[in-house]
Amino acid sequence: MAYDVTAGFDKLADQQFMMDAGAVGGGVLAGESLGYLAGGREVAGFNVPSELGGVAVIAGAEYAPMIDGRTKRHAQVGGGVAIILSLMERFGVRDSLNEVFA
């Protein structure tokens, strides 16, 4: 049985897949951006962690009237990924990975 090398690239032509990937990417981008803007600031004597950017995306997508269905879910997944990336940075995992693989 021969393998079709191009079969894996068919997903790139799938419009629904690209919309889902865009929603996840948008959630990550928004979460990371909000995290960089809010992270390290002090509000009422409390240091704001950068992880709140992802939390804001998750909550914002939940209550935004123009986002619904699959797009809401995928944007929230992107917010969750932003939280994970912020935690990885906080605990030095990202730097460790860069040292191992660089």
Residue pairs with C-beta under 8 A, 6 or more apart in sequence:
11 17
12 18
19 70
19 71
20 70
20 74
23 70
23 71
23 74
23 75
23 78
24 74
24 75
24 77
24 78
24 81
25 78
26 75
26 78
27 57
27 61
27 74
27 75
27 76
27 77
27 78
27 79
27 80
27 81
27 82
28 78
28 79
28 81
28 82
28 85
29 78
30 53
30 57
30 75
30 78
30 79
30 82
31 53
31 54
31 56
31 57
31 78
31 79
31 81
31 82
31 83
31 86
32 53
32 82
32 85
32 86
33 53
34 52
34 53
34 54
34 56
34 57
35 50
35 51
35 52
35 53
35 54
35 82
35 86
36 50
36 53
37 53
38 48
38 50
38 52
38 53
38 56
39 48
39 49
39 50
39 52
39 53
39 86
40 47
40 48
40 50
41 47
41 48
42 48
49 86
49 90
50 86
50 89
50 90
51 83
51 86
51 87
51 90
53 82
53 86
54 79
54 80
54 81
54 82
54 83
54 84
54 86
55 79
55 83
56 79
57 75
57 76
57 78
57 79
57 82
58 76
58 79
58 80
61 67
61 72
61 75
61 76
61 79
62 72
62 76
64 72
67 75
85 94
87 93
88 94
89 95
